[in-house]
């Protein structure tokens, strides 16, 4: 259901997602990122690469929880926070795709890898929904949202191509 709602909003003339809904969803994603950071440290240990990844995930998770605080300060503070969250979601999508491609091209043979297809697309779309809705370009909101969908698709294709390359080399 949420996936359909997300893409209906991305293609709509004017998305119908309330700022409070964005804030609550971002809080949920933030909690998931904090849990993922904790699992990464517990499962992989404090190795340098894993500790840095966990720190980035935990920082993003904490940042995404700030919308609930900004909501109490008023609509303008919430709009600024959601705009920053939109940019953060785009960075998360890009980081996920780049690290996945990097793994596919450099990991030793028979290494385990888990990837959620559509995750970069979803993060990219959710980020551009927030940038389009609360960014300084209201007249270009729909174009920005559609660009986010296409950018997410390109990120997914890059990951898929690198995984296919790995499978056949």
Helices and strands as residue ranges (DSSP letters): H 2-11, H 19-44, H 48-64, H 66-73, H 75-106, H 119-134, G 138-140, H 141-168
